Amino acid sequence: MGAHVPVLLERCLELLAPALATPGAVHVDATLGLGGHAEAVLAAHPDATLVGLDRDPQALRLAQARLARFAGRTHLVHAVYDELPEVLQGLGIAAVQGALFDLGVSSMQLDEVARGFAYAQDAPLDMRMDQSRGRTAEEVVNTYSAADLARILRVYGEERFASRIAAAIVRERAKAPLTSSERLAELVRDAIPAPARRTGGHPAKRTFQALRIEVNGELEALERALPAALDSLAVGGRIVVLAYHSLEDRLVKRALTARAKPAGPVDLPVELPGSGPTLRLLTRGAEQASAREVAANPRATSVRLRAAERIDRAGGRAGPAGAERPGRKPRPPRRPKAMHQPGALTANQRPGSRNGRSSSAQGGEPSARQPDQLRKG
């Protein structure tokens, strides 16, 4: 546990600090892991209460030991993050001031060979974050059809050779069930054309990522969890999300930006009362770790950080009801159509016009992913 280095720790603390300065603040760590981020939050905010969730019972036990000195103001719960509404309701908490999601597989899960997450060492094909329930990766590779395997590898792993790998798995399991992570990694490597094996890291990394996501239902849980977490934020509350591959980050971006826009019709010159945005984005796009942090903590290599603050839709930051939208010019009043009078010049006949075409030219501006990584800190 001493080697565990939380990813982007200082930046997370900086973004959460204004919200957690509220007296009696409640902070949700939706992916508690080994408790590195949670420990720093509790130390920095002596009046804050932590609600920590994790689906891995072993991670919860280790985090509990790490956070023992804060036991009077922690609630550690065995739950997946999409169960947050039930957890808060059970604790009698109506709203929270801070929320952190550190997505993906944890350091402990990757480093413990027997869990089967790593392709570099042999282990049973498990890959469950919660080993007390759910199907294993062994069940997936030995029971799914070739079409379903290919779909999982293509969608969740963004694997170009998904069909070839799926066909190889089906052929191999017809001889004997696949039970070993080392054998699966070899099978994937052999199914990929030789030139493609020489770039992009280990040939099996995308397949293992896809199987892990399928086994744990990660993206479905995240799609449910993000709206629930945003709904739980008090006005002024803040959320920080660390994603480690493009599929996660895409979901996070969609959830945050949707609420950072007015909810009313886009073609109105003014906002309707109560239709303003409910979030203010705190980052310009997704932030990445600095080269210095990556050098100190390689597990920060692929991280993408996004953050937002809950605002009051009724007014405040969005302006009073009937105010013009920020940065939008009011429409000029429409000029009533004049009836054509005999002898009057038409638009095409007026001096200075060129057959009705404007003499001014309009210019346009050109509009402006990076290899995914499995690990998080």
C-alpha positions as CSV (number, residue, x, y, z in Angstrom):
1,M,0.0,0.0,0.0
2,G,2.9,2.3,0.6
3,A,3.8,2.2,-3.2
4,H,0.3,3.4,-4.2
5,V,0.5,6.9,-5.7
6,P,-2.9,8.6,-6.4
7,V,-3.2,10.0,-9.9
8,L,-3.4,13.8,-10.3
9,L,-3.8,14.2,-6.5
10,E,-2.9,17.8,-6.2
11,R,-5.2,18.8,-9.1
12,C,-8.1,16.9,-7.6
13,L,-7.7,18.6,-4.2
14,E,-7.5,22.0,-5.9
15,L,-10.7,21.5,-7.8
16,L,-12.6,20.0,-4.9
17,A,-11.4,22.5,-2.2
18,P,-13.9,25.3,-2.8
19,A,-16.9,22.9,-2.4
20,L,-15.4,21.0,0.5
21,A,-14.7,24.2,2.5
22,T,-18.5,24.2,3.2
23,P,-19.1,23.4,6.9
24,G,-20.3,19.9,7.3
25,A,-19.4,19.0,3.7
26,V,-20.0,15.5,2.5
27,H,-17.5,14.0,-0.1
28,V,-18.2,10.9,-2.1
29,D,-15.3,8.8,-3.4
30,A,-17.2,6.6,-5.8
31,T,-14.1,4.4,-6.5
32,L,-12.3,4.2,-3.2
33,G,-9.6,1.8,-4.2
34,L,-6.8,1.9,-1.8
35,G,-8.0,5.2,-0.4
36,G,-5.2,7.5,-1.5
37,H,-7.4,10.3,-2.8
38,A,-9.8,9.9,0.2
39,E,-7.0,10.1,2.7
40,A,-5.8,13.4,1.2
41,V,-9.3,14.9,1.1
42,L,-10.0,14.0,4.8
43,A,-6.6,15.4,5.9
44,A,-7.1,18.6,4.0
45,H,-10.7,19.1,5.2
46,P,-11.1,18.3,8.9
47,D,-14.8,19.0,8.9
48,A,-15.7,16.9,5.9
49,T,-17.4,13.5,6.0
50,L,-16.4,10.8,3.5
51,V,-18.7,8.3,1.8
52,G,-16.5,5.7,0.1
53,L,-17.8,3.1,-2.3
54,D,-15.9,0.2,-3.8
55,R,-17.1,-3.1,-5.4
56,D,-14.0,-4.9,-4.3
57,P,-14.2,-6.2,-0.7
58,Q,-10.4,-6.6,-0.5
59,A,-9.9,-2.9,-1.5
60,L,-12.4,-1.8,1.1
61,R,-10.5,-3.7,3.9
62,L,-7.2,-2.1,2.9
63,A,-8.8,1.4,2.6
64,Q,-10.4,1.0,6.0
65,A,-7.0,0.3,7.6
66,R,-5.5,3.3,5.8
67,L,-8.3,5.6,6.9
68,A,-8.6,4.3,10.4
69,R,-7.6,7.6,12.0
70,F,-10.6,9.2,10.3
71,A,-13.0,6.5,11.4
72,G,-15.4,9.0,13.1
73,R,-16.2,10.7,9.8
74,T,-16.1,7.9,7.2
75,H,-18.8,5.6,5.8
76,L,-17.2,2.8,3.7
77,V,-19.7,0.8,1.6
78,H,-19.4,-2.3,-0.5
79,A,-21.2,-1.1,-3.6
80,V,-20.8,-0.3,-7.3
81,Y,-20.9,3.5,-8.0
82,D,-24.2,3.2,-9.8
83,E,-25.7,2.3,-6.5
84,L,-24.9,5.7,-5.1
85,P,-28.6,6.9,-4.7
86,E,-29.4,3.9,-2.5
87,V,-26.2,4.4,-0.5
88,L,-26.9,8.0,0.2
89,Q,-30.6,7.3,1.0
90,G,-29.5,4.6,3.5
91,L,-27.2,7.1,5.2
92,G,-29.8,9.8,5.3
93,I,-27.7,12.2,3.1
94,A,-29.8,14.4,0.8
95,A,-26.9,16.1,-1.0
96,V,-23.1,16.1,-1.2
97,Q,-20.5,18.8,-1.8
98,G,-17.9,16.7,-3.5
99,A,-17.6,13.7,-5.7
100,L,-14.6,11.9,-7.2
101,F,-14.6,9.0,-9.8
102,D,-11.2,7.4,-10.4
103,L,-12.2,5.0,-13.1
104,G,-10.8,1.8,-14.5
105,V,-9.0,-1.1,-12.8
106,S,-7.1,-0.3,-9.6
107,S,-3.4,-0.6,-8.9
108,M,-4.0,-3.4,-6.5
109,Q,-6.1,-5.4,-8.9
110,L,-3.5,-5.1,-11.7
111,D,-0.6,-5.9,-9.4
112,E,-2.2,-9.0,-7.9
113,V,-1.5,-11.7,-10.4
114,A,-4.2,-14.1,-9.2
115,R,-6.9,-11.7,-10.2
116,G,-6.2,-12.3,-13.9
117,F,-6.3,-8.7,-15.1
118,A,-2.7,-8.7,-16.4
119,Y,-1.7,-10.3,-19.7
120,A,2.0,-10.4,-18.9
121,Q,1.7,-13.1,-16.2
122,D,-0.2,-16.4,-16.1
123,A,-3.3,-16.5,-13.9
124,P,-6.9,-17.9,-14.0
125,L,-9.2,-15.9,-16.3
126,D,-11.2,-14.1,-13.6
127,M,-11.1,-10.3,-14.1
128,R,-13.9,-9.6,-11.6
129,M,-13.5,-6.5,-9.5
130,D,-15.8,-8.1,-7.0
131,Q,-14.9,-11.8,-6.8
132,S,-17.9,-12.6,-4.7
133,R,-20.4,-12.3,-7.6
134,G,-20.8,-12.2,-11.4
135,R,-19.4,-14.1,-14.4
136,T,-15.7,-14.5,-15.0
137,A,-13.6,-13.8,-18.1
138,E,-13.3,-17.6,-18.5
139,E,-17.0,-17.9,-18.8
140,V,-17.1,-15.1,-21.4
141,V,-14.4,-16.6,-23.7
142,N,-15.8,-20.1,-23.4
143,T,-19.5,-19.4,-23.9
144,Y,-20.0,-16.3,-26.0
145,S,-20.6,-16.7,-29.7
146,A,-18.0,-15.6,-32.2
147,A,-20.2,-12.7,-33.2
148,D,-20.6,-11.5,-29.6
149,L,-16.9,-11.9,-28.8
150,A,-16.0,-9.9,-31.9
151,R,-18.5,-7.2,-30.9
152,I,-17.1,-6.9,-27.4
153,L,-13.5,-6.7,-28.7
154,R,-14.4,-4.2,-31.4
155,V,-16.5,-1.9,-29.2
156,Y,-14.9,-2.1,-25.7
157,G,-11.3,-2.8,-26.9
158,E,-11.4,-0.8,-30.2
159,E,-9.6,-3.8,-31.6
160,R,-9.1,-3.8,-35.4
161,F,-8.7,-7.5,-35.6
162,A,-11.7,-8.4,-33.4
163,S,-13.2,-10.9,-35.9
164,R,-9.8,-12.8,-36.3
165,I,-9.3,-13.0,-32.6
166,A,-12.9,-14.1,-31.9
167,A,-12.6,-16.9,-34.5
168,A,-9.3,-18.0,-33.0
169,I,-10.8,-18.2,-29.5
170,V,-13.7,-20.3,-30.8
171,R,-11.4,-22.7,-32.6
172,E,-9.2,-23.1,-29.6
173,R,-12.0,-23.6,-27.1
174,A,-13.4,-26.4,-29.3
175,K,-10.2,-28.4,-28.4
176,A,-10.2,-27.5,-24.7
177,P,-11.7,-24.7,-22.5
178,L,-9.6,-21.6,-22.2
179,T,-8.7,-21.1,-18.5
180,S,-5.3,-19.3,-18.5
181,S,-4.5,-15.6,-19.1
182,E,-1.1,-16.6,-20.6
183,R,-2.7,-18.9,-23.1
184,L,-5.3,-16.3,-24.1
185,A,-2.6,-13.7,-24.6
186,E,-0.6,-16.1,-26.8
187,L,-3.8,-16.8,-28.8
188,V,-4.4,-13.2,-29.4
189,R,-0.9,-12.5,-30.4
190,D,-0.9,-15.3,-32.9
191,A,-4.2,-14.1,-34.4
192,I,-2.9,-10.6,-35.1
193,P,-0.8,-10.0,-38.3
194,A,2.9,-9.8,-37.6
195,P,3.4,-6.2,-38.7
196,A,0.6,-5.0,-36.3
197,R,2.3,-6.7,-33.3
198,R,5.3,-4.5,-33.6
199,T,3.5,-1.3,-32.6
200,G,1.1,-0.2,-29.9
201,G,2.4,-2.2,-26.9
202,H,1.4,-5.7,-26.0
203,P,-0.9,-7.3,-28.7
204,A,-3.4,-8.6,-26.1
205,K,-3.9,-5.3,-24.1
206,R,-7.1,-4.3,-26.1
207,T,-8.6,-7.8,-25.7
208,F,-8.0,-7.9,-22.0
209,Q,-9.4,-4.4,-21.6
210,A,-12.5,-5.4,-23.5
211,L,-13.1,-8.6,-21.5
212,R,-12.6,-6.7,-18.2
213,I,-15.2,-4.1,-19.2
214,E,-17.6,-6.8,-20.2
215,V,-17.1,-8.9,-17.1
216,N,-17.6,-5.9,-14.8
217,G,-20.3,-4.0,-16.8
218,E,-18.2,-0.9,-16.4
219,L,-19.6,1.3,-19.1
220,E,-23.2,0.5,-18.3
221,A,-22.6,1.2,-14.6
222,L,-20.9,4.5,-15.5
223,E,-23.8,5.6,-17.7
224,R,-26.1,5.2,-14.8
225,A,-23.7,6.5,-12.1
226,L,-22.8,9.9,-13.7
227,P,-26.4,11.3,-13.8
228,A,-27.0,10.0,-10.3
229,A,-23.8,11.7,-8.9
230,L,-24.7,15.0,-10.7
231,D,-28.2,14.8,-9.2
232,S,-26.8,14.3,-5.7
233,L,-24.6,17.5,-5.9
234,A,-25.7,20.5,-3.8
235,V,-25.5,23.9,-5.5
236,G,-21.9,24.8,-5.4
237,G,-20.9,21.1,-5.2
238,R,-18.1,19.8,-7.5
239,I,-17.4,16.6,-9.3
240,V,-14.0,15.4,-10.6
241,V,-13.7,12.4,-12.9
242,L,-10.5,10.6,-13.9
243,A,-10.9,8.4,-17.0
244,Y,-8.2,6.2,-18.6
245,H,-9.5,5.3,-22.0
246,S,-11.5,7.0,-24.7
247,L,-14.8,5.1,-24.1
248,E,-14.9,6.3,-20.5
249,D,-13.9,9.8,-21.3
250,R,-16.6,10.0,-24.0
251,L,-19.3,9.2,-21.5
252,V,-18.0,11.7,-19.0
253,K,-17.8,14.4,-21.6
254,R,-21.3,13.8,-22.8
255,A,-22.8,13.8,-19.2
256,L,-21.1,17.0,-18.2
257,T,-21.5,19.0,-21.3
258,A,-25.2,18.1,-21.6
259,R,-25.9,19.8,-18.3
260,A,-23.6,22.8,-19.0
261,K,-25.9,24.0,-21.8
262,P,-29.3,25.6,-21.5
263,A,-32.2,23.1,-21.5
264,G,-34.6,25.3,-23.5
265,P,-35.0,25.6,-27.3
266,V,-31.7,26.8,-28.9
267,D,-33.3,29.2,-31.3
268,L,-34.8,31.5,-28.7
269,P,-33.1,34.9,-28.2
270,V,-33.6,34.7,-24.4
271,E,-33.5,31.8,-21.9
272,L,-36.8,30.6,-20.5
273,P,-37.1,30.8,-16.7
274,G,-35.7,27.6,-15.2
275,S,-34.1,26.4,-18.4
276,G,-30.5,27.5,-17.8
277,P,-27.5,25.2,-17.4
278,T,-27.1,23.3,-14.1
279,L,-23.3,22.8,-14.4
280,R,-20.3,25.0,-15.0
281,L,-17.4,23.2,-16.5
282,L,-14.1,23.7,-14.6
283,T,-11.7,22.4,-17.1
284,R,-11.1,23.3,-20.7
285,G,-11.7,19.9,-22.3
286,A,-9.9,17.0,-20.7
287,E,-6.7,17.7,-18.7
288,Q,-3.8,15.4,-18.9
289,A,-1.0,14.7,-16.5
290,S,2.2,16.6,-16.9
291,A,5.4,15.0,-18.1
292,R,6.8,15.4,-14.6
293,E,3.9,13.5,-13.0
294,V,4.0,10.7,-15.7
295,A,7.7,10.3,-15.0
296,A,7.0,9.9,-11.3
297,N,3.8,7.9,-11.7
298,P,3.6,6.0,-15.0
299,R,0.0,5.0,-14.2
300,A,-0.9,8.7,-15.0
301,T,0.1,8.3,-18.6
302,S,-3.4,8.0,-20.1
303,V,-5.5,9.9,-17.6
304,R,-8.1,12.4,-18.7
305,L,-9.5,14.7,-16.0
306,R,-12.8,16.6,-16.3
307,A,-14.5,18.6,-13.6
308,A,-17.7,20.6,-13.1
309,E,-19.6,22.6,-10.5
310,R,-23.3,22.5,-9.8
311,I,-25.0,25.9,-10.3
312,D,-28.5,27.2,-9.8
313,R,-30.6,26.8,-12.9
314,A,-33.0,29.5,-11.7
315,G,-30.7,32.4,-11.9
316,G,-27.3,33.4,-10.4
317,R,-24.6,32.5,-12.9
318,A,-27.0,32.0,-15.8
319,G,-28.6,35.5,-15.3
320,P,-32.1,36.4,-14.3
321,A,-35.1,35.1,-16.1
322,G,-35.5,36.8,-19.5
323,A,-31.8,37.8,-19.7
324,E,-30.0,37.4,-22.9
325,R,-27.8,34.4,-23.1
326,P,-24.2,35.1,-22.4
327,G,-22.2,35.9,-25.6
328,R,-25.3,36.0,-27.8
329,K,-26.4,39.1,-29.6
330,P,-30.1,39.9,-29.5
331,R,-31.9,39.5,-32.8
332,P,-32.8,42.7,-34.6
333,P,-36.6,43.3,-35.1
334,R,-37.9,41.8,-38.3
335,R,-38.6,44.3,-41.0
336,P,-42.2,43.9,-42.4
337,K,-42.3,42.8,-46.0
338,A,-43.1,45.7,-48.4
339,M,-45.5,45.2,-51.1
340,H,-44.0,45.6,-54.5
341,Q,-45.1,48.9,-56.1
342,P,-45.2,49.5,-59.8
343,G,-42.1,51.2,-60.9
344,A,-40.2,50.4,-57.7
345,L,-36.7,48.8,-57.9
346,T,-36.4,45.2,-56.9
347,A,-33.4,44.0,-54.8
348,N,-31.7,42.7,-57.9
349,Q,-32.0,46.1,-59.6
350,R,-30.8,48.4,-56.7
351,P,-27.5,50.2,-57.3
352,G,-24.5,48.5,-55.7
353,S,-26.0,45.0,-55.9
354,R,-24.7,42.2,-58.0
355,N,-27.8,40.3,-59.0
356,G,-28.8,40.1,-55.4
357,R,-25.5,38.6,-54.2
358,S,-23.6,40.2,-51.4
359,S,-20.2,41.6,-52.4
360,S,-18.7,40.6,-49.0
361,A,-17.1,37.2,-48.6
362,Q,-17.7,35.0,-45.6
363,G,-14.7,33.1,-44.2
364,G,-14.7,30.0,-42.1
365,E,-12.4,28.7,-39.5
366,P,-11.0,25.2,-39.6
367,S,-11.9,23.1,-36.5
368,A,-9.4,21.2,-34.7
369,R,-7.0,10.6,-29.3
370,Q,-4.4,9.0,-28.2
371,P,-3.5,5.5,-27.3
372,D,-5.5,4.2,-24.5
373,Q,-4.0,2.8,-21.4
374,L,-5.5,0.3,-19.0
375,R,-4.0,1.4,-15.8
376,K,-5.1,3.9,-13.2
377,G,-3.5,4.8,-9.9
